[in-house]
Amino acid sequence: MGVPVVPSLGAAAIAGEVGSLSLGIATLVIAFFIYNFIQTRREYEEDKAFGQKHGCMRMETVLPSSWPFALDVLKKQYDALPSQRLLAFQSQYFDEIGPNMRLALFGQDGYLTIDPKNIEAILSTHFEDWGLGSRRPGLYPLLGEGIFTQDGRPWRHSREILRRQFGRIQYQNLKVFDEHINDLISGLSAADDGIVDLQPFFFKFTLATTTDLIFGEAVGTLGDDAQDTFANNFDYASMVSALRLRLADFHWLYKTKKFKASCEVVKQYAAHFVAQALKDRENNGQESASERYPFILDLYEDLKDPALVRDQLVHVLIAGRDTTACLMSWAIFLLIRHPEVLAKLRSQIDSVIPDGQEITRAFIAKIPFLKCVINETHRLYPQLPVNVRVAVKTTILPSGGGPDGQSPVLIRKGTGCGWSTYHMHRLASLYGPDVNDFVPERWENTDLERKVGFGFMPFHGGPRVCLGKDFALSEASYAILKIVQTFPNLRLPPQIEMEKTGQERQSLTIVVTSAEGSLVI
Ligand code: HEM
């Protein structure tokens, strides 16, 4: 008879325990909210004091929007896409509002700038205060772990090991490009029976030079089919990665099966060379294998993990191919639209390099106008036209605040700041009234580059400045020179309409290319 008593006592005890558990949970939740509130309040007060200490004022220039979460700003960008003139469309913001502006996309404060002082702060003077934000998850499926997806200590390590490689390459002579330049020239000669689009030739050329640089001799051992499969998948995966970057925190929305499969093909391609280099080392010893695979084996010495080596290689591939191809393509695009500039360049080349003579760095140094043409191409079409960083701690932008836009602006931890090198390079305040024209002479015998400082930064600046700058300039200079030398009648096909620079149709992925290609006759 006593049996039922026990469960009823147990039920009461359980009910009591559940009651005190709920009370405990409720207390915890309330404590959490109170703690959060106090913490947020404290951070806010600390940030306010930080802002006062630096004389910060609110940025009063705002990107106008009328829809909730500023969704109309996104819609206008989206609507401008089919015209393929998105960068030209965005110029109106800077023309009308000024070099700095605030916007509240999805309710979150963010900033846009083309002010060299602010860009210098982000990239250089306050470098430690800024991180990559959503770039890492956006690029991770394709690139994995490496210099473009890392911040802080891991980035420093990647930078150090890759810097060693580029330091070594700088002193090589231009012969490393010879075979690929010859392929480029013979490809162009074979196609020289009418209108030719140089752009795809340049992409093929820079893919060959970059793969050669990092994979060593072995690339030549792969058949054309394997190279083409890789190139197609690399193109597709890069294109989707650029979209994911634009989606920022919403990158996860775009991860299709096709994208994943393309990333896998790219990784396998790179992994194949890592495996080959390690096998060579096993069979023939470190010293001998290092002659064939210096880049891979040096990375392996440090990273000790084939997958990490593979990832760093893919990073360098993506960094090196499209950027340099676009530079060459825009340079020819501009030269054939300005025959007087092309003639001047050709005459300097002819006067310095005797016919049939091997081209060396010393020769290139004696053609200063080539550097002016490249600088001016970089100015009008910086290959990485826009970029973004996110504050990893509370910091300032030195300029843009207050009624006159001259005071520093407080940037709280977690705030994003985008900048447009493309639009900054078109500031009349830096380059004068002919800023939209192609005038390589502006770089001739002047100290313009020093004068504008961060106002000219095709390779960016500060601790993350491009590691392949010298390599890219060498290969582009050599290739442009060789094309101008080999094809003396290069010109714009008569049926092609000449538009003002910046008004032509463009394709914008991570890089900016001409949507019509670089057509010549
Ligand atoms: C005209 C050609 C090129 C241009 C305009 C260019 C431009 C840039 C820019 C603007 C950055 C900074 C990106 C950022 O911090 O968000 C960068 C970084 C980098 N570039 Fe280039 N690049 C070019 C060619 C190359 C080539 C040919 C290579 C290698 C073969 C290369 C390797 C790198 C690497 C490894 C970084 C990462 C540096 C870091 O984060 O520390 N680049 N490049």
Residues whose N, C-alpha, C, O or C-beta is under 5 A from the ligand:
A	BS01	HEM	I147 R159 V316 A319 G320 T323 T324 L327 Q383 L384 P458 F459 H460 P463 R464 V465 C466 L467 G468 K469 F471 A472
